[in-house]
Amino acid sequence: MPMFERRAEEPVTTAVDARSRLRRLQAERLDAAEAGLGPNAVYMADLHADIAAARVAYVGLAMTEVASLRAELGGTQVG
């Protein structure tokens, strides 16, 4: 019996995935406004918070991917 159980790997979210999620949420905001849900403050605030979080995730993942690629191509940056 192994000492440690192997866990199934969690799916990796890429910058492309995060960008797609951000665009879907932005489209949802437009659809909600067209459907007359703009005055629904609770729904719109929740959607706004989701969009803000998705934007932060997208930028963070994109920056990480760029830095990783740069390190692979040019070596570790020192200084």
Contacts in CASP RR format, 6 or more apart in sequence:
PFRMAT RR
TARGET T0000
AUTHOR 0000-0000-0000
METHOD contacts of the structure
MODEL  1
MPMFERRAEEPVTTAVDARSRLRRLQAERLDAAEAGLGPNAVYMADLHAD
IAAARVAYVGLAMTEVASLRAELGGTQVG
13 57 0 8 1.000
13 61 0 8 1.000
14 61 0 8 1.000
14 65 0 8 1.000
15 58 0 8 1.000
15 60 0 8 1.000
15 61 0 8 1.000
15 62 0 8 1.000
15 64 0 8 1.000
15 65 0 8 1.000
18 54 0 8 1.000
18 57 0 8 1.000
18 58 0 8 1.000
18 61 0 8 1.000
18 62 0 8 1.000
19 58 0 8 1.000
19 62 0 8 1.000
21 54 0 8 1.000
21 57 0 8 1.000
21 58 0 8 1.000
22 51 0 8 1.000
22 54 0 8 1.000
22 55 0 8 1.000
22 57 0 8 1.000
22 58 0 8 1.000
25 47 0 8 1.000
25 50 0 8 1.000
25 51 0 8 1.000
25 54 0 8 1.000
26 51 0 8 1.000
28 47 0 8 1.000
29 44 0 8 1.000
29 47 0 8 1.000
29 48 0 8 1.000
29 51 0 8 1.000
32 38 0 8 1.000
32 40 0 8 1.000
32 43 0 8 1.000
32 44 0 8 1.000
32 47 0 8 1.000
37 43 0 8 1.000
37 44 0 8 1.000
38 44 0 8 1.000
70 77 0 8 1.000
71 77 0 8 1.000
END
